[in-house]
């Protein structure tokens, strides 16, 4: 639904700058009328709901007034566009049809996602046992991190120096002598807050040891200053694991539904638009993007466990 209100932030700024009238506060089904065209309370609530967390953290009355003023401006523009027959312009009609497709597809996805997944206690135990770094072997890492980007002139010399480095202090001193730009951060993070590609080298390093990680755009050099075991018991981790597995199951259900719909449908491509056979099996579809990355989801679920 958020696509429908893509224009909201821009118009909201204009509304705040140019409109000072307060929205009606009466408890009616109509929030305002614009040249006899009604803006309903339901429409207003829908627009506010589309703003997500931003709406939850804002002053309710001020936000309602601002969004209503925004909708008034939109309605005025809509009325003028219809007077100019812009709603009959081909590009406008195509955009409206595209918006309709997105809204209906999103509504169908939401309907599928409301089906309650079945997660057993055994499923939770298996996930807990398979992810020891996040739970039973969860650790607090305190480390220094130096990042060097690959677009510097003498990157190869820096990379060779990294492989010989035993002290982060010596390495940063060498970078300074060579006038090579870098960033230095001191981090204190638990396992679930560290990306998987960095968690593995951190876990293998002892306190005082230096390691590095090569990336597409440079590399990261780390030195472990402290490492403490902070395990999370199954009982405490279970709610976060259940939510994560439910999300996985819902996403899988969406993927299966989309695959079934495509298999049952008659899809004919015009010449020049046929997908290559080797890519057909991995063709991306919009519903798949509803899945949240595992690390970030578990991180959110484990907040406050410490």
Number of C-alpha atoms within 10 A of each C-alpha: 16 15 12 14 13 11 12 20 13 10 18 20 13 15 21 14 10 11 14 11 9 13 17 12 11 8 8 10 12 15 18 21 12 13 9 7 12 15 18 16 16 12 16 18 13 13 22 21 15 17 14 11 9 11 15 12 9 11 9 12 11 12 17 20 21 25 23 27 24 24 22 21 19 17 18 14 12 14 15 12 13 11 10 11 10 14 15 12 10 10 11 12 13 13 11 14 12 11 15 13 12 16 16 12 15 17 13 12 18 12 10 15 18 9 10 11 16 11 14 10 9 9 13 21 15 10 16 20 13 12 12 13 20 23 22 18 16 19 20 18 23 19 20 17 19 18 17 21 16 17 9 12 9 11 15 11 9 19 16 10 13 19 12 9 16 14 15 21 11 11 18 17 11 14 16 12 9 11 9 16 12 13 11 14 11 14 14 15 14 21 25 24 18 17 11 14 11 14 16 13 14 24 15 10 15 14 15 14 16 23 21 20 13 12 12 7 9 15 18 19 20 27 24 22 17 13 19 12 13 17 17 21 13 15 8 12 20 19 13 18 22 20 17 20 19 17 20 18 18 22 21 15 16 21 16 12 15 17 13 11 11 11 10 9 9 7 7 8 8 6 6 6 8 10 10 9 8 8 9 10 8 8 9 10 10 10 16 13 10 14 15 14 11 14 16 14 17 19 16 12 19 21 11 6 9 8
